[in-house]
Amino acid sequence: MKIQCPSPTCDQSISGPKSALGQRVRCSRCDRSFIWADRFYSGESFIIYDLETTGLSPQNDEFIQIAAVKFNSGCLCPTDSFFSFARPRRRISSFIESYTGIENRDVTDSPRPEQVLCDFAAWSDDATLIAHNAKRFDSKFLEATCQRHGLPSREVDAIDSIGISKMLFGKTRGTGHSLDHVKNRLRLQETTLRRHDARGDVDILGRAIQVMHQRLELDNAFNGVPRHTTRLPIV
C-alpha cells in the first residue's frame, strides 16, 4: 500500500506492506518520523469518557452515569469535565449497586439517559471520543440510546484505548489490556475516587492516555491509532 507523508511541506509517497500499519516509520525525503496509518487526521480535540450501565446489553440496558474529561493538543484538561447521573426506566439491580456504588436513590431526580446524552453531545462538540473497550461497549450504548429514542444523530469518530495499550504493550496472547492491567503497567497512582464509578475510571483512563501518548510519541491528532465510528445526537 502507498501513503502520503503527513508532513504538510512534503509530497513524498511512501510504499509499504499493510502489516506495517501502527508501526513507526521515517520519511526518506523530509526525515519525519510518524506511525504508519491508512488515513491521517488533523483534529486535536478529544473527549475521554466512561459509562456505567444497568447491564451489558446495549439493546436492553441503559446507562446510569457518564463522566468525561477533555484532552486537547496532547494535554489532559482535568478542569474541563462533564458528569451526570441518568435515570433508567427500570430499577438498578443490587449487583450493579454493589459493583458501581450507584444506588437507585442517586438517580431518582436525574434526567433520562437520552437527555443526558444530548447534553454530553453539546459539550463534546466535534471532538473525537475515547473510551476503554469503546468498540465493544461504550460506543454501542451511545448508538443504542440514539436509536431507541429516535434521536436525530451524527457520526462521530471514536478511539478504543485498548488499541493504544496494544500499540505500547503488544498483542501477544495472554497480554491483558484491562484498565487495571494498563494502570499497573504504567505504575499509576490509585484514584482517590471509587473504581467502577465513571468518575474514578475516567480519572485513571485520562492519566493512562496521557502517559501512553507520551511513550508512543503520538502526534496531537493520535494518528496511527485505530478508529471506529459511533453516533451522538444532533443538538
N, C-alpha and C positions, 0 to 999 in steps of 0.2 A: 504494500500500500504506500501511497505518497501523501505527504502533508506539507503544508507551507510553514516555514519558520515563523513562530508567533511574534518575532520582533517586528515592530511597525516599520523599521528602516531597512529590513532585509527581505529580499524576494526569493531567497533560496528555497528550492523544492527538495525535500528530503525523502528518500525511499527507505523502507524497512519492512520487516515481517509484522503481521498482525499480533504476533506473540510479544512484540516489543511494547504494546500498549501498557502504560503505567510505569515504564522504565525510564530512567533519566538518560537523556542523550544530549549531544552537543552539536550545534550547527557548525559545519566546516567553514562557512563563509564569515559569519559575524562572531563566532565563538560563544554564542549564548547557550547556556545550559537550561534545559527545560524537561518536563516529563512528557513523554510521547502520548498524544491523545488524538482521537479522530475528529475532535472539534475543539475549538478554543473559545473561551468566554471572556468578556471584559468586565462584567459586573463585580463589584467588590463588597456588596451588602448581603449579609446572611443573617438568618434567624435560627438560633439553636433552641429547640423546643422539646417538650416531653408531654405525653398524655397519660393520665390514669383513667381506667375504664371499669365498667361493671363486669367485664368478662373479656374473652379473647376473640369473640366473633364480631367483625365489623357490621355484619348484616343484622345481628340480633342484639348486640350490646351498644351502649353509648359511652362517650367519655364523660367523666365527672370532675376532671381537673385538668387544667393546662397551665404550664409555666414556660416562659421563653425569655431569651436574652439576645441582644444584638451583637454581631461580630462584624465589624466594618474595617476595611483596609488592613486586614491582618491583625486586628486587635480586638480583644474581648471588651465589651462595653457593659460592665456589670450594673451600672446605674440606669441603663436604658432597657427596661424589662417589662414583661407582661405577665399577669397572673389572674386566674379566675377559677372558682368552682363552677360546676354546671349541674343543674337539677335533672336527673334522668327520669324516665317515665315508669320505672319500676324501682323498688327498694334496692339499696345496696346490700349485698349479702354479707353475712357475718364473716365469711372468709376474706372478702375484699376489704371489709372494715379492718380486720386484723392485719392484712398484708400491707395496706397503704396507710392506715391510720385515719382514713377519711370515713367519717360516720354519716349516717342519714341526716342527723341534725346539722351537719356542716353545710349541707346543700339545700336545706329547706327554703331559704329565701333567695337562692341563686337563680339566675336566668337559665333558660333551657339551652342545651348544647348548641343548637343552631344559631341562637342569638350570640352566644359566646364566640362561636366561630366567625360570625360576621364582624364582631369587634376585633378579633385577632387578625382577620384579613385586612381590616382598615389600618391597624397598627403596623402590620408587617409590610404593607405596600407591595412593591415588586421584588422584594428580596428573595433569594434562594433559601429554601428551608433545609435544615439539617437536624436529623434525629437518629438515635441509636436503634438499629433494627427497623428503620423507617420503611424500607421497601416491603417488608412482610407484615408490618403492624401499623405504625402511626399514619403513614400515608394512606393506607386503606381506610382508616377511620375518618380521615378528612374527606375522602371521596364519598364514603357511605353516608356521612352526615349531609353533604350537599345533595346527594341523590334522594335520600329518604324524605327530605323535606322540600324537594323541588326547588332548591335554591339556584338561581342563575349563577353559573360558576365559570372560572377561568383556569386554564392550565398553568401550573407553577412548576419550575424546576426544583428538584429536591436531591439531596445527598444523604445516603445512608452512611453514618460514621463508622459502621463496621468495615466498610470499604477502605476507609482511611487507616484503620487499625491493621487490615490485611496488607496494605502497602508498606507499613512500617515493620510489622512483626512477622509477615509471611503467611503463606496459606498451607503450610504443612499440616497434614491430617493430625488432629488432636490438639492443634493450637486454638485455644479458646479465645473468643473475641467479645465476650460479655462485657458489660460496663465494669463489673468488678475485676475481670481479668485485665482490662485496659488500665484501670485505676492502679492496680497493684504493680503492673509492669512499669508504669510511669512514676511510681512511688509518690502519688499524690496524697496530700493530707486528707483525712476523713472530712466530710462535710459536717458543718455544725447543724445542718437541717436533717430531718428524717429521710432515710432512704425509702424509695418506692412512694414517696410523696414527690410530685413532679418538681417542686422547688429544689428538693435535695438532689434529685437525679440531674437536673439541669445545671446545678452548681458544679457537680463533678464533671459532667459532659463538657461544659464550657471550658473548664480548665484543661481537660484532656485534649480537646481540639486545639487549644492554644499551643500546648506543648507539641502535639503531633505535627501541627502546621509548621512549627519552627524546625523540628528534627528532620522532616522530609524536605525542608526548604521549598515549600509550595509557594507559588505566587499568590497575590491577594485575591485572585479570582478562583482559586482552587482548581486550576487547570490540571488535567491528568487524573483527577478523582472521578470515579464512575458516577453518573447521574441517572435519575429516572424522573418521571413527572407525577404530580398529584394534582388535586384541584382545591381551590378556595372559592368562597362566594365572591361575586362581583358586588362591590359596595361603592 
